[in-house]
Amino acid sequence: MYRIIFIMNNEQKAQEYNMLLSRFTQLGNQIQEIKGQDLELNQQQIQQIQKLENEQRFIMSKINSMM
């Protein structure tokens, strides 16, 4: 199995970082929107929040690996 290694220059890293950070913020906004809908969350809302938080964790790990 071959592994492709892609080396980014600083400008590409900055663009990727900005894109990831923007997506992270969008996910946070979606989480807050769901939490603001009801005082008590139903199971579907809880699962959606967990899915969004997992995506945020994945994005943060990608950001950290860029450093």
N, C-alpha and C positions, 0 to 999 in steps of 0.2 A: 504494500500500500504506500502510495506516495503522498507526501504532505506538501502542500503549496504554501510557501512563505512569501507574504507580501510585505514589503518594506515601504512604509509611507514617509514622505517628507513632512516637514513641520507644518506646512500649509494644509496638507491632506489630513494630518492629525487634528489640526484645529477645526477643520470642517467636520470631521467625524465626531469630535468632542462636542461641538455645538449642536449637531444633529441629535446625538444621544442625550444631551442635557435637555434639549427641547422636548424630546419624547418623554423623558423622565418627568418633566414638569407637567406635560399633558396628562400623564397617567395619574399624577398626584391630584390634579384638578378633577379628573374623573372619579377618583376615590372620594374626594371631598363632596362632590355632587351627590354621589350615592349615599354617603353618610348624612347629608343634609335633607334627604327626602323624608325620612321617618325617624322618630325617636328610637324605635326599636326596629332593628334590621331583621328581615326575613332570611331564610336559608339561602335563597337565590342571591340576595344582595351580599351576604357574607361570602359566598363562593366567588362572586364577581370581584369583590374587594381583594380576596386572597389571590385570585388570578392576576389582577393588576399589580399587587404588591410583589408577586413573584417576578413579573416582567420588570418591575423597578429594580429588584435585586440583581437580575441578569444584566440589566443596563449598567448598574453600578460596578459589577465585576468587570464588564468590558472597559468601562472608563478607567478603573484601577489598573487593568492590564496594559493600558496605553501609557501609563506614567513610567 
